[in-house]
Amino acid sequence: MMKSFFTPAPAGLTSEQLTARQERERHANNSIAILMSNGPAPSPEALAILQRHVDGEISIEQAIELTDAMLLARYRPAAGSATSEPNPAL
């Protein structure tokens, strides 16, 4: 079985909740495995966002938006800085 990057499911979930959580966790773990096949592990901040998705706190769309915002904040050139290449993340 593949290593999980996420905390175990809390006790007390219904069978439907547990099944949905396991599906989200499987998709998130597969995404991380694909990412790591060609690069480094995701940052702790990115894993925290994915953990919130796995736990059902946020949708995948919200996780994508939060991750995009985190990356833009981290890598967007400062206003007024000279750059010869456009920022592909914009």
N, C-alpha and C positions, 0 to 999 in steps of 0.2 A: 504494500500500500504506500502511496505517496505521502511524504511528510506534509503536514498542514502548517501553514504560517499563522494560524488563527487560534484563539482561545477556544476551549471546548464549549459546547452548547450548555447553557444553564439548565439546571434541574427545573422541572415543572412545565416544560413545553408540551403542548398537545402533540399527538402523532403528526397532524397536518403541519403544525409549526416546525417540528423537528425535520420533517421531510423537506419543507421549503428551505430551511436553514442549511441543511446538508447539500441541497442543490446549489444554493448561492456559494457555499464554501467550495464545492467541487469546481464550479466555474472560476472562482477567484484563484484557487490553487493552480488550475490549468493555465490561467493567464500569466501567473507569476512564473510558472515553469517555462512557458514560451519565452517570456521576457529574459529569463536567466540563461536560456540556451544560447543567447547571443550578446549578453551583457551582464552588468552587475545586478545584484538583488535590489528591489525597490527600497527607497528610503523609509525610515521609521514613520515619517509623516504620511507617506503614501500607504503604508501598511495600516496605519490607524484609520485612514479613510475607508480602506477596503474592509477593515474589521467592522466598522459601522454598517457597511452594506451587508456583510455576512450576517450580522446580528439583526438585520431587518430594520434598523433605525432610519436608513436612507435608501432610496432607489438606486439602481445602477446609473441612471441619468444624473442624479444628484452627485454620485461618487465621481463621475466623469467631470462634471462642472467644477467640483471642489479640487480635483486633481489638476485640471487645466489651470485654474486660478493659482494654485500653489506653484506650478511650474512657471507660469508667466511672471509671478512675483519674484521668483528666484532668478530667472534667466533673461527677462526683458531688459534691454539696454536702458540706462538712465536717460531721462529726457535731456535732449540737447547734446547727447554724446554722438560723436561721429562714428558711423559704421559704414563700411563699404558694401555690406550685404544686408538685404532685408531680413527681418526676423521671420522665419518660416512658421513660427507658432502663432503669428497674428492672423 
